[in-house]
Amino acid sequence: MEVFKPEMCAFPLRAYVDATRDAVGSEALEEMLRPYAIKARDLEDPTAWYSLEFIEAYLADMMRSCPEPDYLERTTRLGMSRKYMGPFLP
């Protein structure tokens, strides 16, 4: 799988990375990313671009690691907050 590919910028991932870290801890997050040969700090780089295939895989891994029934929806709403949207907040 090609991780770095100009299909989606890292900006929308910030909330998912932070929420996953809060739910499972930093070590578990790093372990989740190890098969992709990246670290959490790579996902926090606002200038990075990722392949859609990687984004889908990361979100699937995240949902398996954080089995709350509404985890994806709750984290997506978090991503729409002032903290993550900043100047893009309507």
Helices and strands as residue ranges (DSSP letters): E 8-9, G 11-13, H 14-24, H 26-33, G 34-36, H 40-43, E 49-50, H 52-65, H 71-79, H 82-85, G 86-88
